[in-house]
Amino acid sequence: QVQLVESGGGLVQAGGSLRLSCTASGRTFSNYAMGWFRQAPGKEREFVAGILPSGDNTYSVESVKGRFTISRDNVKNTVYLQMNSLKPEDTALYYCAAQYSIRPTTLRNVNEYTYWGQGTQVTVSS
């Protein structure tokens, strides 16, 4: 079992920044690829960014490239999502998730993730 706890969400004006954190406990964090997903009301959960276990390779959806950065600290068992230049359309409940994989091809697939956090709300006002 891996337990994931997100933090760092909040209310911010358009153009502002937030840093989300997700701290893991349970199994060996460095064995898991990590992903950030988001879900807006009435919409499906969508992939935002992912990072392989070593932290050397990261991937993100086109709409956040150049604005969001995913990173991880395998000593602190934590994955981060730095979000800059936030837009109202970034408003959503943000989840972190873990999958036991080293393959980048599965990072974007919500069904490949075994463990999920409870989510943290990000609201961007215009």
C-alpha positions, 0 to 999 in steps of 0.5 A: 500500500502507498498512501498519498497526501496532497497539499498546496492548493488554494485560491489564486488570481490569474497569472499567479503561482502555486506549488502542489506537494504530494507526500507518500508513505508505505512502500518504496517511493523511488520504485513508483512513477508519479503523476498529477491529474486534475478534474474540473466539475462535469469533466473527466479526470485528465493527465497533467504531468508525470515523472518516472521513478528516477526523476530523469524523465518528465512529461506533461500535457500540451496545455501546461507546457512552459507553465507547470513543472513536475519534480520529485525528491526521493529522499523526502518521498515527495512529488511536486507540481510547480504551477506558474502563469495560472489561468482560470481554466486550470481550476480543478481538483488536483490529484497525485497518483502512483504506479509501479512502472518505469515505462513512460508510455503508461504515464498518461493513462489514468487506469495504470495508476494504483494509488491516489491521493484525496485531491487538493483544490486549485481555484484561479480567479480571473 
